[in-house]
Amino acid sequence: MRCANRKHDMQQGVICGLTGAKPTFLLQCSEYSYDPTTEKVTFDGGVRPNDQRAKLAMLMVGIVMLLDIVSFYSDYLQYSLLTAFQAGESVTDEMLTSNDSRQQVVGIVSLIIYVISGITFIQWFRRGYYNLHQRIKTCNHTEGWAAGAWFVPIVCLYRPYQIMREMWVETALVLKRKNEDYMPSENLTLIGIWWTIWIISSFLGNIIFRTSFRTETVDGLMNSTVASLVLSVLGIPLALVTIAIIRKYDQMEQMLDSKQA
């Protein structure tokens, strides 16, 4: 049940009309005021299965994490080679060629897997938001935004987070309404950590992409390699948090499906 004090802000999404800020609670608020015009609807049979998409998305994110580890090791080897070259040690053309070939293979494979992982995640994400549309009367955004928001400049910096947060909170509320004894263990902090690491990784990846093709000096290549090492390190906790979010939300959806059955 939605609060009569809720408002919608173009930048922040749903905010409290009393404080002008994002809600910080999960299920209960001392200033809650029932709004009968936004009463939730019951299941209408339009919910679609999402567990297989969740499993596939988690699998692909796990593979991306493994490739981050491989990429870290490959970048470390390149950094060591550049350090040796800068120190005046013997570095043969064969060593340079082998390094370039390895880096190209790792880069191409990582890009392909990353794109596939992104597709599977967005498919799961959109299906989850579609199901939320079937479970409540109104959502803050249309279903299409769950996929399109990732590709729209500026909007991609906040809209996916808003949708994920809405899915998390509203699904917990539906579960609570179906079962008064339900006590959600899901923590919104996890979503905040996920989105923070994602934003940092995206900016860093964009910088690396823009500068790597213009690097012509050993120092410049070493700096680019260090940045790539940092990006690979960030990719590991990002993957772990992403998998945790998908798993937890999938469990919530499965609980609702069991209630529906």
N, C-alpha and C positions, 0 to 999 in steps of 0.2 A: 504494500500500500504506500502510495507516494505522499509526500508532505506538501501541504498547501503553501509552505514557505519556500519551496524550491524555485529556482530561476535558472534560465539557460543563458550562458555567456558564450559568445562566438569564439573566444580564445580558450576559455577554461572548461567549457561544457557545462554540466550541471553544478550550480553553486547554491549556497544557502542565502536566501533573501534577507536574512537577519544580519549575517556577518559579512556577506559579500565574498566569501572564501569557499574553497572546496571543502566538502564534508570530511571530517577526520574519523568518524565512527564507522562501524561496519553494519550493525543491526539496530542499535537503539540510540536515540537522541533525546535529551531532556526537553528540547524545544519543539518536539514533533507535533504536528497538527494535521490530522487526517484530511485528505482531499478526496471526497467521494467521486469526483468526476474522472479520476484516473484509476479506478478499481481494476485490479488484475482480472484477466479472463482465465478460464480453465483450459486445460489441454484441448486442442481442437483436432488432433489427429494429424496435423501438418508437420510434426517434428520428424526429422530425418536422422537416421543413424550416423554417428560421428566417431565411434570408437575406432574403426579401422583407419580413418584419416588421422586420428590422434596417434595411433601406433606407428603409422608410416612417417608422420612428421617427426616423432621422437627418434625414430631410426635414422632418418636423414640428418637430423641435428647432431646425433651421436657420431655419424660418419664425418661430418664437418669438423667436429672437435678432434677426431683422430688426425684429420688432415692438417689442422692447426698445429698439432704436435710435430707432424712430419715437416711442415713448413718452417717451424721454429728451428728444427735441427738443420734443415737445408740453409736457412739464413745464417745460422751460427757458423756453418762451414764456410759460407761466403765471407762472412765478417773476418774469420780467421785467415782466409786466403788474402783478403785485402790488407789486413794488419801485417802479414808477412811481406807482402809486396811493398808496403809503405816503409817497412823497416829495412828494405834493401836485400831481403832474402831471395833465394832463387825461386822464381815462379815461372814455370814453363808455359808455352802456348797450349800444350795439351791439358794442363791443369786448368787454365782459364776456359778453354773450350768445354771441358767436362763440367765445370761449374755452371757455365751458361746453359748447357743442355739440361742439366739437372734442375736448375731454377725454372726453366721454361716448362718442363714436364710437370713439375709440382704446381706451378702457377696455372697452367691450363686445366689440369685435373681438378684443382681446388675451385677454379671458377665454374666449371661444369657442375660439380657437386653442390656448390653454393647456390647456383641458380635453381637446381632441382629441389634442394632443401627449402629455398624460399617459396617455390611453387606449392610444395606439399604443406608448408606451414600456413600459407595464405588460404589454401583450400580448407584446411581444418578450421582456421580462424573465421572464415566467412560462413561455413556451415554452423559453427557455434553461435554466431550472431543471428543467422537465419532462425535457428531453433529458439533463441531468446525472443525473437519477434513473434513466434508462435505461442510462447508461454506467457507473455504479458501483453497488456493492451497497447502500450506505447513504448517505443525506444527512442533514444535521443537522436539517432541517425538512421538513415536507410541502410538496408542490408549491403548495398553496393559499396558503401564507404568502407566496409571491412576489408575489401580488396583494393579499391581505388585509392584509398587514403595513403597507401604506401608509396604511390607514384606521383603524387601531387606536391610540387615544391612548397615549402613552408608548412603546409597542412600535414605533411608526413612527419613533422617534428613533434606533433602533439595528438593528432586525431586517433592513430592506432592505440596509443596509451589510453585515451578516453574510452574507446570502445572496449578494450580489454578490461578496464576497471569496471565499466558498466556491466559487462558480462559476469564478472566475478561477484559484484555486489548483488545484482538483481537475481542471479541464479541462487545465491545463498538465501535471499528473501523468499523465493518461491519454495525452496526446501523447508525453510522455517515455517511457512504457511501450511505446507502439507504435513509437517511433523513438528509439533510444538516442542518436542524434546530434542530436536536437532540443535546441536551447538557447533557452529562452524569453527574449524581450526585454521581455516585459510587466513593468511595474513596479507593485507594489502601492501605491506612493506616489500614483499617479494616482487610485486609488479613494479614498484618504484625502482628497486635495484636492477631489475631486468631492463627497464627502459633507460636508466642512466647509463648502464654499460653499453647498450645498443647505440645510443646517441654518440657517446665518446668514440666507440669503434667506427661508426659511420663517418664521423668527421676526420678521424685519423686515416681511415682507408681512402677517403677522398683526397686528402693531402698527399698521401703516398702515390696515388694514381696520377695526380697532376704533376708531381715533381719527378717521378721516376724516369719519364721519357725525356726530360730536359737535363738530366744529370750527365755531366761530361767529365767530372773530376773524380779522383779517388776519394777525396773527403766527402764530396756530395753523395757518392754511392755508399760510403760507409754510414752516413747519416740516414739515408733512405733504408739501408739494411737494418739499422737500429730501430727505426720506426716500425719496420715490418716485424721485427722481433717482439716489440711491445704489442703490436696488433694481434699477433699469434697468442701471446700470453693472455690478453683480454678475451680472446675467443673461447678459452677454456671455461672460465666462470660464466660467460654469457651462454654457452651451450648448456651447462649444468642447470642454470636458473631457468632457461627456456624449457628444458625437458621437465623440470619440476612443475612449472606452471601448466604445461600441457597435461601432465599426469594428474595433477590435483583437479583441474577443471574437468577432465574426462571422468574422474571419479564422481564429481558432483553431477554431471550429466547422467551417468549410469545410475546413480541413486534416484534421480528423477524418473528415469525409465522404469526402474523397479517399482516406484510408487505408481507410475501410470499403469503398469501391468496389473 
